[in-house]
Amino acid sequence: MIKQQILEIHKNYQVWLNSLKELSNEEAMSPYAPGKWSPNIIIMHLAQWDRFTLEDRLPFMKEGAKLEKFPAFEEFNAKAEALASQQTFEETIAYAKRQRQCITKKLEEINDSEWHKEFNIGNHSLSIMSYFTDFSEHDEHHKRQIERVRSR
């Protein structure tokens, strides 16, 4: 992928978020499968990873940087789930859009030459490009789950 593709993916994600407003409140708050998350929780989960990336990753993605490994997933995800339970789906979508807009703006500002420079997260060597390619795959995984709710 190239920078423009990543930016386009982020912009399309925001359009997709807008399309979720057509879900009923019942659909938005119901698990996509028994024992699984609801669209509201999934979107908050994605938004919280966006916030983490914006605050704790993106500013430090410099050539040769050594960033700490990712936080404990279960604890991180449980906090996102708790936040989702405190607000409406509409509020969650608005929050998610703001987080993604901020990331997109920051990515637009990064010089093209910086996108392939390597840094480390834990023992893994990454670049801005590879990080956000993985990021988009994570989005797609969860988008498919929500689309299962929409297609019922």
N, C-alpha and C positions, 0 to 999 in steps of 0.2 A: 504494500500500500504506500501511497504518497500522502503528503500533508493535505492536499486538497480533498482526497478521498476521506480521510479521517474527519476533516471539517464538515464535509457533506453528510457523513454518517451522523455526526452530532446534531446537525440542523434537521435531518430527517427524524431523528429521535424526538426532537421537540415537537415536530408536526404530529408524530405518532402519539405523543402525550396528549396533545389537544384532542385527538380523535377518541381518546378514552372517556371523554366527557359524555359520550353517548351511552356508556354503561349505566345501568340503573344502580341505585345505592345497594340494593340487594346483591347484584352481581359483583360490584366493587368490593363488598365486604365478605363475600363467600369464597372459600378455598377453591382453587382450580381443580383439585382432586381431594379425596378424603385424606385428612391429616396433613394437608399442604397449606401453603400461604394463600392469602387472598390477593387480588390485584392491588389493594391498598397497601398491604404489607410489602409486596414485591416492589412497588414503585418507591416506597420509603427506603427499602433496602438499597435500591439503585441510587437514590438521592443521597443517602448517607455515605455510600462509597464515593460518590461524586464529591461530597463535602470533604471527605478524608483526602481524596486525591488533590483537590484544590488547595487545601490548607497544609497537608503534611507530606505531599509528594512533589507536586508540580514546581514549587519554588526551589526545590533542592535537586532537581534533575539536571545536574551539571556533569560535564565530562569528568570521570574519575571519582565522582561522589560515592560515598558508602552510606546508603540509607538503611535504617533498621528494617528488619523483616516485618511482614504484615502483622497487624494485631490479631489476637485470637478470634477466629471467625465466628465461633458460636456465641461468644460474649458480644461481639460487635453486632451480629445479626439480631440477637435478643434485644439489644438497646433500640435498634431500628424498629423492631416489631412493637416494642412498648410505645415508641413515639407515634407510630401509625395508629395505635389504638386510642390515642388522645385527640385525633382530629378527623375531619371529614375527608373523603376521597378528593374532593375539589381542592381542599387545602394541601393535601399531599401532592397532587399534580402541580399546583402553583409553586410549591417549594422545590419539587424536582426540576421544574422548568428553570427556576432561578439558578439552581446549582449548575445545571448543564449550560445555561447561557454564560455563566461566569467562566466555566472551563473553556468553552468555545472561544470566548474573547481572549483569554490568556494564550490559548494555542495559536490563535491568529497572530498574536504579537511576537511569537517565538520565531527567530530567524531560521530560515530553511536549513542553514548549515548546522544548526544545533540538533536537528531531529534524529540524526543517526549517531551522535556521540554517545559513548557507553558510560553507564554508571552501574552501581550494584545495589540490589535490594537483598539483604541477607547474603546468600551465596550465589545469587542469580545475577548474571550480567544482562542488562537491558538497555534500550535506547527509548527516547520519547516515542518514536514510531512503534517499536515493538510493544511497549506498555499500552499504548492506546489501541493497537490492533487487538491485543488480548482483552482490553476493556470493551471493545465493540462486540467481541464474541460473547462476553458475559452478558451484555445487553440483549443480544439476540436470543440467548438461552432463556432469559426471563420474559422476553417479549412473546416467545412461542407459548409459554405457560399462560400468559394473559389472553392470548388469542384463543386458547382452548375455552376460556370463559365466554368470550365474545361469540364463538361459533356454536354455542349450545342452542 
